Amino acid sequence: MPIFVKLLLASALFIFSTTVASAQLVVKEKPEVPAAFAKRDLPAPGACCLLTKPSWVVKDGAYTYLPAREVKKRPGFRYVPGKWKKVKGGWLYVGDKWVEA
């Protein structure tokens, strides 16, 4: 396969994945944390990992709860937890991310 075609396919895949990853959903009310996770004890983070805060993702047109989880630390970056943001028409969840330290 010619290099031009490979580059074109790679670019299209990147654009598609970026668009899907940045899906936004405005809701009138912030969703409730599922009862099973409301009072859960969390483990202490390990030396190579950190414990994220619980977050939300859009799945099948609705917000789905993601409990706290361990993720590998990224040298030179710091973790910024997601948060709910008040917008016109309701609430929008701005997901967690890594930013350069």
C-alpha positions in Angstrom: 0.0 0.0 0.0 1.5 3.4 -0.9 2.6 5.7 1.9 0.2 8.4 0.9 -2.8 6.0 1.3 -1.4 4.9 4.7 -1.1 8.5 5.9 -4.6 9.4 4.6 -6.1 6.4 6.5 -4.2 7.3 9.7 -5.4 10.9 9.5 -9.0 9.8 9.0 -8.8 7.4 12.0 -7.3 10.2 14.2 -10.0 12.7 13.2 -12.8 10.1 13.8 -11.4 9.0 17.2 -11.0 12.6 18.4 -14.5 13.4 17.4 -15.9 10.4 19.2 -13.8 11.0 22.3 -15.0 14.5 22.6 -18.7 13.6 22.6 -20.7 16.1 24.7 -24.0 15.7 26.3 -25.9 18.4 28.2 -28.4 17.2 30.8 -30.9 19.1 32.8 -29.9 17.4 36.1 -26.5 16.0 37.1 -26.9 12.2 37.4 -26.8 10.6 40.9 -23.9 8.4 41.9 -25.1 4.7 41.9 -25.9 3.5 45.4 -23.4 0.6 45.1 -20.6 3.2 44.8 -21.8 5.9 47.1 -20.0 4.8 50.3 -17.3 2.5 48.9 -13.9 2.4 50.6 -11.1 3.2 48.2 -7.6 1.6 48.2 -4.5 3.7 48.8 -2.7 4.6 45.5 0.5 2.7 44.8 4.0 4.2 44.1 3.7 4.0 40.3 0.0 4.7 40.1 -2.5 7.3 41.3 -6.1 6.9 42.2 -8.4 9.0 40.0 -11.6 10.6 41.2 -14.8 9.0 40.1 -16.0 10.3 36.7 -18.6 10.1 34.0 -18.5 9.2 30.3 -21.1 9.4 27.6 -22.2 5.9 26.5 -25.3 5.2 24.4 -26.5 8.8 24.7 -26.4 8.9 28.5 -23.8 9.5 31.2 -22.3 6.3 32.7 -20.5 6.4 36.1 -16.9 5.4 36.3 -15.7 4.6 39.8 -12.3 5.7 41.1 -9.6 3.6 39.5 -5.8 3.3 39.5 -3.9 4.7 36.5 -0.3 4.7 35.8 1.5 8.0 36.5 2.7 9.9 33.4 6.1 11.6 34.1 6.0 15.3 33.2 2.2 15.5 33.4 -0.3 16.0 36.1 -3.8 14.6 36.4 -6.7 17.0 36.3 -10.0 15.3 37.5 -13.2 15.9 35.5 -15.9 18.2 36.8 -19.5 19.2 36.1 -19.9 22.6 34.4 -23.1 24.6 34.3 -24.0 25.5 30.7 -27.0 26.9 28.9 -29.7 24.3 29.1 -28.2 22.3 32.0 -25.0 20.5 32.9 -22.0 19.2 30.9 -19.4 16.9 32.3 -15.8 18.0 31.3 -13.8 14.8 31.5 -10.5 14.2 33.3 -7.3 14.8 31.5 -3.5 14.9 31.7 -1.7 18.3 31.3 1.9 19.1 31.1 3.3 19.9 34.6 
